[in-house]
Amino acid sequence: MTRVVIADDQPVVLHGFASIIGSAPDVDVVGTARDGRELLGLVARTSPDVAVVDIRMPVLDGIAATARIATDHPATRILILTTFDLDEYVYDALRAGASGFLLKDVTAERLIEGVRLVADGSMLLGAQVTRRLVDDFAARRAPARSHPALDTLTPREGEVLLAVARGLSNAEIADALFIGEQTVKSHVSEVLRKLGCRDRVQLVIAAYDSGLVR
């Protein structure tokens, strides 16, 4: 059973999302919050698998809350909700430790699927959104910074990292590299460990920050 908490300052939206997510037989909504401070207390009390978080909230916004959760409760994955697909705050949220984001006009099925994917450790951005995010992120990024751990990757792990950075799923990477999907998962886990990243989003950021991908 995947344990989920939800934070949004709009009561109707909050209750709507809680009802939708809670309708899934394998998901349990263990609490809701109306601002970032309430969310932090809720996460500390319930230790959820996933926190579904609105960016724009009073008292403590979603970005600040995400950073705190990622630091203090690394086992909790964060799924950001945003009104705009290229909200300027999304980049900060990803850097803070979010595992992905969805638009607030998402379908019920996609919202539930998104919670499951994030809980499973996947990156949730979507192919089109990934391309737009990556293009914009690359255009505005700071000069490349060295990442010594990249030298510890094997050639195959380097190929997998490049594929992840381009937004490919495990199945797509397996097809591209002519290897099994389980082998891809093993390589991704090892790359995460070597680079000290918590999930695939962090791998993408590391790849661009280091200049490995342009």
Order of alpha helices (4+ residues) and beta strands (2+ residues): beta-alpha-beta-alpha-beta-alpha-beta-alpha-beta-alpha-alpha-alpha-alpha-alpha-alpha
